[in-house]
Amino acid sequence: MFAVIKTGGKQYRVAAEDKLKVEKVPGEPGEIIQFGDVLVVGGDSVTLGTPTIAGASVAAEVLDQGRGPKVIAFKKRRRKNSRRKRGHRQEFTLIRVTEILTDGAKPTVTARRKPEAKPAEAPAEAGEAAATEKPQAKTRAKAPSAKKPAAKKPAAAKPAGKRQKK
């Protein structure tokens, strides 16, 4: 079974377990999102939307949020001393399609839970704290630098030569 979805101004043909990059959509990694703009559902019988299919949606899991490569827009007008340089990195979302849903069904796959960050344990006694801390780096006295040679005096200016008449 496949579907054609519309997101970010583009259309994508997707099937279950497909991975694809789409324009940035809100969601954290591991979260399940739904795309409601389904244009075509195919399989044994094809269903076409006018323009979308009512009650159909595609469930997908967010794998990653990222930014694409830098694109440089450089404009120059020759001989006019005019230049403009502009960089851009497009944001994207990497998703994996989990299900294609029809007739208003709810997704059966649930979002994965994020692993909780463990809080840093505080040392119980001051003696333990001193033992676990890193010793600070010793500062070394700066050695005296070698003296530089004295600068040379500029040579005396020579008198200008006389011009000869021809």
C-alpha positions as CSV (number, residue, x, y, z in Angstrom):
1,M,0.0,0.0,0.0
2,F,1.3,3.5,-0.8
3,A,0.1,7.1,-0.4
4,V,0.9,10.5,-1.9
5,I,1.2,13.1,0.8
6,K,1.6,16.9,0.6
7,T,3.9,18.7,3.1
8,G,6.2,21.7,2.8
9,G,4.8,22.6,-0.6
10,K,6.0,19.3,-2.1
11,Q,4.4,15.9,-2.8
12,Y,5.9,12.6,-1.7
13,R,5.0,9.1,-2.6
14,V,5.4,7.0,0.6
15,A,4.9,3.5,1.8
16,A,5.2,1.9,5.3
17,E,8.8,2.0,6.7
18,D,10.0,4.6,4.2
19,K,12.5,7.1,5.4
20,L,12.6,10.6,3.9
21,K,13.6,14.2,4.4
22,V,10.9,16.7,4.4
23,E,10.7,20.4,5.1
24,K,10.9,21.2,8.8
25,V,7.8,20.1,10.8
26,P,7.4,20.5,14.5
27,G,8.2,17.5,16.7
28,E,10.9,16.0,18.8
29,P,12.9,12.9,17.8
30,G,10.8,9.8,18.7
31,E,7.5,11.6,18.5
32,I,4.7,10.4,16.2
33,I,3.3,13.0,13.8
34,Q,0.4,12.8,11.3
35,F,0.1,14.2,7.8
36,G,-3.5,14.9,6.9
37,D,-3.1,16.1,3.3
38,V,-3.3,12.7,1.6
39,L,-3.8,13.0,-2.2
40,V,-3.8,9.4,-3.3
41,V,-4.1,6.0,-1.5
42,G,-3.0,3.1,-3.6
43,G,-2.8,-0.7,-3.3
44,D,-5.4,-3.2,-4.5
45,S,-7.8,-0.3,-5.3
46,V,-6.6,3.3,-5.9
47,T,-8.5,6.1,-4.2
48,L,-8.0,9.6,-5.6
49,G,-8.7,12.7,-3.6
50,T,-10.4,15.9,-4.8
51,P,-8.0,17.5,-3.8
52,T,-7.5,15.4,-0.6
53,I,-9.0,12.2,0.8
54,A,-11.3,12.9,3.7
55,G,-10.4,10.9,6.8
56,A,-7.1,9.6,5.5
57,S,-3.8,10.3,7.1
58,V,-0.2,9.1,7.2
59,A,1.5,8.5,10.6
60,A,5.3,9.0,10.8
61,E,8.0,9.0,13.5
62,V,10.4,11.9,13.7
63,L,13.9,10.5,13.6
64,D,15.9,13.7,13.5
65,Q,15.7,17.5,13.1
66,G,18.6,18.9,11.1
67,R,20.0,21.5,8.8
68,G,21.1,20.9,5.2
69,P,24.4,22.1,3.6
70,K,25.2,25.7,3.2
71,V,24.1,27.3,0.0
72,I,25.9,30.5,-1.1
73,A,24.1,33.1,-3.1
74,F,26.7,35.4,-4.6
75,K,25.7,38.3,-6.9
76,K,28.2,40.5,-8.6
77,R,27.8,43.3,-11.1
78,R,31.0,43.6,-13.0
79,R,32.9,46.9,-13.2
80,K,30.4,48.4,-10.8
81,N,32.1,47.6,-7.4
82,S,28.9,45.9,-6.3
83,R,28.8,42.5,-4.6
84,R,26.4,40.6,-2.3
85,K,27.2,37.4,-0.6
86,R,24.5,35.5,1.3
87,G,24.5,32.1,2.9
88,H,21.5,29.8,3.8
89,R,21.0,26.4,5.4
90,Q,17.6,24.9,5.0
91,E,16.1,23.1,8.0
92,F,14.7,19.6,7.5
93,T,13.1,16.8,9.4
94,L,14.0,13.1,8.9
95,I,11.0,10.9,9.3
96,R,10.1,7.2,9.0
97,V,6.5,6.4,7.8
98,T,4.9,4.0,10.2
99,E,1.3,3.6,8.9
100,I,-1.1,4.7,6.2
101,L,-4.5,5.3,7.8
102,T,-7.8,5.4,6.1
103,D,-11.4,6.2,7.3
104,G,-10.3,8.3,10.2
105,A,-8.4,5.5,12.0
106,K,-6.0,6.4,14.8
107,P,-2.3,5.4,14.7
108,T,-1.5,2.2,16.6
109,V,2.2,3.0,17.0
110,T,2.9,5.1,20.1
111,A,5.8,7.6,20.5
112,R,9.0,6.3,21.9
113,R,9.9,7.8,25.3
114,K,13.1,9.8,25.5
115,P,15.7,8.4,28.0
116,E,15.6,10.6,31.1
117,A,18.8,12.4,31.9
118,K,20.3,11.2,35.2
119,P,20.9,14.1,37.7
120,A,24.5,14.5,38.8
121,E,25.1,13.1,42.2
122,A,26.3,15.6,44.8
123,P,29.1,14.4,47.1
124,A,28.0,13.6,50.6
125,E,31.0,15.1,52.5
126,A,33.6,17.8,51.9
127,G,36.4,15.3,52.2
128,E,35.0,13.3,49.3
129,A,34.5,16.5,47.2
130,A,38.2,17.4,47.6
131,A,39.2,13.9,46.5
132,T,37.1,13.9,43.4
133,E,38.0,17.3,42.1
134,K,40.9,17.7,39.7
135,P,43.9,19.5,41.0
136,Q,44.3,22.9,39.4
137,A,47.1,23.4,37.0
138,K,50.1,25.1,38.4
139,T,51.0,28.5,36.9
140,R,54.6,28.7,35.8
141,A,56.7,31.8,36.2
142,K,57.3,33.5,32.9
143,A,61.0,33.3,31.9
144,P,62.6,36.7,31.0
145,S,62.7,37.1,27.2
146,A,66.0,37.7,25.4
147,K,66.9,41.4,24.7
148,K,66.4,42.6,21.2
149,P,69.4,44.2,19.4
150,A,69.3,48.0,19.3
151,A,67.7,49.5,16.2
152,K,70.2,50.9,13.6
153,K,70.3,54.6,13.0
154,P,69.0,55.8,9.6
155,A,71.8,56.8,7.2
156,A,72.4,60.5,6.7
157,A,70.6,62.0,3.8
158,K,72.8,62.6,0.8
159,P,72.7,66.0,-0.8
160,A,70.8,66.0,-4.1
161,G,73.0,66.0,-7.2
162,K,73.2,69.1,-9.4
163,R,71.3,69.1,-12.7
164,Q,73.5,69.6,-15.7
165,K,72.5,71.8,-18.5
166,K,72.6,70.4,-22.0
